[in-house]
Amino acid sequence: QVQLTESGGGLVQAGGSLRLSCATSGRTSHTIAMGWFRQAPGTPGKERDFVASIVWRPCTTDYADSVRGRFTISMNHVKNTVYLAMNQLNPAATAHYYCAAASSLAEHIKREYDYWGQGTQVTVSS
């Protein structure tokens, strides 16, 4: 099993920045990629939206069009922590942010990740 714990969320004004962290533990050697997803408030039945992902080998990243150029995903393998640096935030970014881990390339490609954290709330005020 892999455990994921997100942190770093909070309240920020439009135009501001936040950096989310996702600490991983357990059988992390079985994972090949991690991603960030988000779910906007008032949408409990809606699928979580893809935000960004990172694959270890080769190291590749991918972003949703809505965040490309403003968000950056990165991984510190020593700390077993994935980060999501978010800049130029706008109110549309208000959501509960989740990190997730995939144990196979197929899962990553389909964005059907095996493991999920509990999430961290990001609120952007206008």
Accessible surface in RSA format (square Angstrom, percent):
REM  Atomic radii and reference values for relative SASA: ProtOr
REM  Chains: A
REM  Algorithm: Lee & Richards
REM  Probe-radius: 1.40
REM  Slices: 20
REM RES _ NUM      All-atoms   Total-Side   Main-Chain    Non-polar    All polar
REM                ABS   REL    ABS   REL    ABS   REL    ABS   REL    ABS   REL
RES GLN A   1   135.03  75.5 117.71  86.0  17.31  41.2  45.45  96.7  89.58  67.9
RES VAL A   2    11.52   7.6   1.14   1.0  10.38  25.0   1.14   1.0  10.38  28.2
RES GLN A   3    90.63  50.7  86.27  63.1   4.36  10.4  55.64 118.4  35.00  26.5
RES LEU A   4    14.26   7.9   0.12   0.1  14.14  35.6   0.12   0.1  14.14  38.1
RES THR A   5    89.10  63.4  85.40  86.6   3.70   8.8  59.81  80.3  29.30  44.3
RES GLU A   6    16.40   9.4   1.16   0.9  15.24  36.3   0.00   0.0  16.40  13.4
RES SER A   7    59.28  50.1  55.38  73.9   3.90   9.0  40.25  85.7  19.03  26.7
RES GLY A   8    37.32  46.0   0.00   N/A  37.32  46.0  24.11  66.2  13.21  29.6
RES GLY A   9    28.93  35.7   0.00   N/A  28.93  35.7   2.18   6.0  26.75  59.9
RES GLY A  10    30.66  37.8   0.00   N/A  30.66  37.8  30.35  83.3   0.31   0.7
RES LEU A  11   131.13  73.0  99.18  71.0  31.95  80.3  99.18  69.7  31.95  86.0
RES VAL A  12    23.55  15.5  18.41  16.7   5.14  12.4  23.55  20.5   0.00   0.0
RES GLN A  13   136.67  76.4 133.95  97.9   2.72   6.5  36.61  77.9 100.06  75.9
RES ALA A  14    49.90  45.9  26.45  40.8  23.45  53.3  26.81  37.8  23.09  61.2
RES GLY A  15    56.01  69.1   0.00   N/A  56.01  69.1  30.67  84.2  25.34  56.8
RES GLY A  16    22.09  27.2   0.00   N/A  22.09  27.2  21.36  58.6   0.74   1.7
RES SER A  17    63.66  53.8  44.29  59.1  19.37  44.6  28.56  60.8  35.10  49.2
RES LEU A  18    39.20  21.8  30.84  22.1   8.36  21.0  37.66  26.4   1.54   4.1
RES ARG A  19   140.82  59.1 125.55  64.0  15.27  36.3  37.09  50.7 103.73  62.9
RES LEU A  20     0.00   0.0   0.00   0.0   0.00   0.0   0.00   0.0   0.00   0.0
RES SER A  21    24.81  21.0  24.81  33.1   0.00   0.0  11.22  23.9  13.59  19.0
RES CYS A  22     0.00   0.0   0.00   0.0   0.00   0.0   0.00   0.0   0.00   0.0
RES ALA A  23    49.69  45.7  46.77  72.2   2.92   6.6  47.03  66.2   2.67   7.1
RES THR A  24    14.43  10.3   3.46   3.5  10.97  26.1   2.95   4.0  11.48  17.4
RES SER A  25    59.41  50.2  54.70  73.0   4.72  10.9  44.59  95.0  14.82  20.8
RES GLY A  26    51.11  63.0   0.00   N/A  51.11  63.0  22.55  61.9  28.56  64.0
RES ARG A  27   136.83  57.5 131.12  66.8   5.71  13.6  44.59  60.9  92.24  55.9
RES THR A  28    31.68  22.5  26.47  26.8   5.21  12.4  10.36  13.9  21.32  32.2
RES SER A  29   102.84  86.9  64.76  86.4  38.08  87.7  58.25 124.0  44.59  62.5
RES HIS A  30    90.16  49.3  77.97  54.2  12.18  31.2  43.43  44.8  46.73  54.4
RES THR A  31     9.19   6.5   4.68   4.7   4.51  10.7   1.15   1.5   8.04  12.2
RES ILE A  32    54.08  30.8  53.73  40.0   0.35   0.8  53.84  38.8   0.24   0.6
RES ALA A  33     0.00   0.0   0.00   0.0   0.00   0.0   0.00   0.0   0.00   0.0
RES MET A  34     2.57   1.3   2.57   1.7   0.00   0.0   0.16   0.1   2.41   3.2
RES GLY A  35     0.33   0.4   0.00   N/A   0.33   0.4   0.00   0.0   0.33   0.7
RES TRP A  36     0.02   0.0   0.02   0.0   0.00   0.0   0.00   0.0   0.02   0.0
RES PHE A  37     8.36   4.2   8.36   5.2   0.00   0.0   8.36   5.1   0.00   0.0
RES ARG A  38    32.48  13.6  32.43  16.5   0.05   0.1   2.67   3.7  29.81  18.1
RES GLN A  39    31.53  17.6  27.38  20.0   4.15   9.9   9.05  19.3  22.48  17.0
RES ALA A  40    43.84  40.3  38.66  59.7   5.18  11.8  38.66  54.4   5.18  13.7
RES PRO A  41    90.98  66.3  64.37  58.7  26.61  96.7  76.72  63.3  14.25  88.6
RES GLY A  42    77.74  95.9   0.00   N/A  77.74  95.9  38.16 104.7  39.58  88.6
RES THR A  43    39.64  28.2  33.22  33.7   6.42  15.3  37.96  51.0   1.68   2.5
RES PRO A  44   123.52  90.0  92.26  84.1  31.26 113.6 100.01  82.6  23.51 146.1
RES GLY A  45    81.76 100.8   0.00   N/A  81.76 100.8  44.12 121.1  37.63  84.3
RES LYS A  46   108.99  53.2  94.71  58.1  14.28  34.0  89.01  80.1  19.98  21.3
RES GLU A  47   151.97  87.2 140.42 106.2  11.55  27.5  62.00 119.9  89.97  73.5
RES ARG A  48    87.65  36.8  70.43  35.9  17.22  41.0  15.58  21.3  72.07  43.7
RES ASP A  49    61.83  43.3  59.02  58.7   2.81   6.7  17.95  42.3  43.88  43.8
RES PHE A  50    26.93  13.5  14.65   9.1  12.28  32.0  14.65   8.9  12.28  35.1
RES VAL A  51     0.25   0.2   0.08   0.1   0.17   0.4   0.25   0.2   0.00   0.0
RES ALA A  52     0.00   0.0   0.00   0.0   0.00   0.0   0.00   0.0   0.00   0.0
RES SER A  53     2.68   2.3   2.67   3.6   0.02   0.0   0.26   0.6   2.42   3.4
RES ILE A  54     7.47   4.3   7.47   5.6   0.00   0.0   7.47   5.4   0.00   0.0
RES VAL A  55    15.69  10.3  15.69  14.2   0.00   0.0  15.69  13.6   0.00   0.0
RES TRP A  56    30.43  12.2  19.89   9.6  10.54  24.8  15.79   8.4  14.64  23.8
RES ARG A  57   200.10  84.0 175.26  89.3  24.85  59.2  71.92  98.3 128.18  77.7
RES PRO A  58   108.62  79.2  98.70  90.0   9.93  36.1 107.75  89.0   0.87   5.4
RES CYS A  59    95.01  71.9  66.10  73.7  28.91  67.9  30.54  77.4  64.47  69.5
RES THR A  60    68.88  49.0  63.02  63.9   5.87  14.0  57.11  76.7  11.77  17.8
RES THR A  61    66.37  47.2  36.74  37.3  29.63  70.6  15.56  20.9  50.81  76.8
RES ASP A  62    55.19  38.7  52.89  52.6   2.30   5.4  19.40  45.7  35.79  35.7
RES TYR A  63    33.57  15.7  28.89  16.4   4.68  12.2  22.70  17.1  10.87  13.4
RES ALA A  64    21.84  20.1  15.26  23.5   6.58  15.0  21.84  30.8   0.00   0.0
RES ASP A  65   123.18  86.3  98.74  98.3  24.43  57.8  37.92  89.3  85.25  85.0
RES SER A  66    70.18  59.3  46.73  62.4  23.46  54.0  52.26 111.3  17.92  25.1
RES VAL A  67     0.28   0.2   0.22   0.2   0.06   0.1   0.28   0.2   0.00   0.0
RES ARG A  68   125.53  52.7 105.75  53.9  19.78  47.1  58.66  80.2  66.87  40.5
RES GLY A  69    73.44  90.6   0.00   N/A  73.44  90.6  40.79 111.9  32.65  73.1
RES ARG A  70    44.75  18.8  41.83  21.3   2.92   6.9  26.53  36.3  18.22  11.0
RES PHE A  71     4.99   2.5   0.00   0.0   4.99  13.0   0.00   0.0   4.99  14.3
RES THR A  72    72.41  51.5  71.51  72.5   0.91   2.2  45.14  60.6  27.27  41.2
RES ILE A  73     5.29   3.0   0.00   0.0   5.29  12.7   0.00   0.0   5.29  14.3
RES SER A  74    49.11  41.5  47.49  63.4   1.62   3.7  34.33  73.1  14.79  20.7
RES MET A  75    37.30  19.3  10.42   6.9  26.88  64.0  11.39   9.7  25.91  34.3
RES ASN A  76    49.27  34.0  43.75  42.3   5.51  13.3  11.83  28.5  37.44  36.2
RES HIS A  77   105.28  57.5  89.53  62.2  15.75  40.3  58.98  60.8  46.30  53.9
RES VAL A  78   143.47  94.4 114.71 103.8  28.76  69.3 121.68 105.7  21.79  59.1
RES LYS A  79   138.74  67.7 116.43  71.4  22.32  53.1  70.96  63.9  67.78  72.2
RES ASN A  80    55.45  38.2  55.45  53.6   0.00   0.0   1.22   2.9  54.23  52.4
RES THR A  81    13.68   9.7  13.68  13.9   0.00   0.0   5.42   7.3   8.27  12.5
RES VAL A  82     0.41   0.3   0.41   0.4   0.00   0.0   0.41   0.4   0.00   0.0
RES TYR A  83    26.22  12.2  26.22  14.9   0.00   0.0  15.33  11.5  10.89  13.4
RES LEU A  84     0.00   0.0   0.00   0.0   0.00   0.0   0.00   0.0   0.00   0.0
RES ALA A  85    30.96  28.5  30.93  47.7   0.02   0.0  30.93  43.6   0.02   0.1
RES MET A  86     0.36   0.2   0.00   0.0   0.36   0.9   0.00   0.0   0.36   0.5
RES ASN A  87    62.76  43.3  62.76  60.7   0.00   0.0  12.40  29.8  50.37  48.7
RES GLN A  88   112.14  62.7 105.48  77.1   6.66  15.9  34.68  73.8  77.46  58.7
RES LEU A  89     2.18   1.2   0.00   0.0   2.18   5.5   0.00   0.0   2.18   5.9
RES ASN A  90    56.24  38.8  56.24  54.3   0.00   0.0  24.71  59.5  31.53  30.5
RES PRO A  91    60.96  44.4  53.19  48.5   7.77  28.3  53.50  44.2   7.46  46.4
RES ALA A  92    86.52  79.6  55.62  85.8  30.90  70.3  68.49  96.4  18.04  47.8
RES ALA A  93     0.73   0.7   0.10   0.2   0.64   1.4   0.71   1.0   0.02   0.1
RES THR A  94    26.08  18.5  23.22  23.5   2.86   6.8  21.12  28.4   4.96   7.5
RES ALA A  95     2.14   2.0   2.08   3.2   0.06   0.1   2.14   3.0   0.00   0.0
RES HIS A  96    53.66  29.3  52.86  36.7   0.80   2.1  40.09  41.3  13.57  15.8
RES TYR A  97     0.00   0.0   0.00   0.0   0.00   0.0   0.00   0.0   0.00   0.0
RES TYR A  98    25.29  11.8  25.29  14.4   0.00   0.0   4.06   3.0  21.23  26.2
RES CYS A  99     0.04   0.0   0.04   0.0   0.00   0.0   0.04   0.1   0.00   0.0
RES ALA A 100     0.00   0.0   0.00   0.0   0.00   0.0   0.00   0.0   0.00   0.0
RES ALA A 101     0.36   0.3   0.36   0.6   0.00   0.0   0.36   0.5   0.00   0.0
RES ALA A 102     0.00   0.0   0.00   0.0   0.00   0.0   0.00   0.0   0.00   0.0
RES SER A 103    38.76  32.8  21.01  28.0  17.75  40.9  11.15  23.8  27.61  38.7
RES SER A 104    40.76  34.4  36.92  49.3   3.83   8.8  37.42  79.7   3.33   4.7
RES LEU A 105   103.21  57.5  97.58  69.8   5.63  14.1  97.58  68.5   5.63  15.1
RES ALA A 106    57.12  52.5  49.38  76.2   7.74  17.6  54.06  76.1   3.06   8.1
RES GLU A 107    36.93  21.2  36.93  27.9   0.00   0.0  15.80  30.6  21.13  17.3
RES HIS A 108    27.52  15.0  26.22  18.2   1.30   3.3   8.32   8.6  19.20  22.3
RES ILE A 109   121.75  69.3  98.38  73.3  23.37  56.3 103.31  74.4  18.44  50.0
RES LYS A 110   126.56  61.7 102.05  62.6  24.51  58.4  61.74  55.6  64.82  69.0
RES ARG A 111   101.48  42.6  88.61  45.2  12.88  30.7  22.13  30.2  79.36  48.1
RES GLU A 112   105.34  60.5  93.98  71.1  11.36  27.1  41.85  81.0  63.49  51.8
RES TYR A 113    13.61   6.4   0.06   0.0  13.55  35.3   0.00   0.0  13.61  16.8
RES ASP A 114    66.85  46.8  38.05  37.9  28.80  68.1   8.86  20.9  57.99  57.8
RES TYR A 115    46.48  21.7  43.55  24.8   2.93   7.6  18.43  13.8  28.05  34.6
RES TRP A 116    84.85  34.0  59.17  28.6  25.68  60.3  48.55  25.9  36.30  58.9
RES GLY A 117     5.92   7.3   0.00   N/A   5.92   7.3   1.25   3.4   4.67  10.5
RES GLN A 118   157.20  87.9 146.37 107.0  10.83  25.8  62.42 132.9  94.78  71.9
RES GLY A 119    16.81  20.7   0.00   N/A  16.81  20.7   0.00   0.0  16.81  37.7
RES THR A 120    16.80  11.9  13.54  13.7   3.26   7.8   5.80   7.8  11.00  16.6
RES GLN A 121    76.38  42.7  69.66  50.9   6.73  16.0  46.96 100.0  29.42  22.3
RES VAL A 122     0.00   0.0   0.00   0.0   0.00   0.0   0.00   0.0   0.00   0.0
RES THR A 123    48.13  34.2  48.13  48.8   0.00   0.0  35.33  47.5  12.80  19.3
RES VAL A 124     7.02   4.6   0.00   0.0   7.02  16.9   0.00   0.0   7.02  19.0
RES SER A 125    41.65  35.2  35.12  46.9   6.53  15.1  35.54  75.7   6.11   8.6
RES SER A 126   128.54 108.6  68.93  92.0  59.61 137.3  55.77 118.8  72.77 101.9
END  Absolute sums over single chains surface
CHAIN  1 A     6605.7       5100.2       1505.6       3540.5       3065.3
END  Absolute sums over all chains
TOTAL          6605.7       5100.2       1505.6       3540.5       3065.3
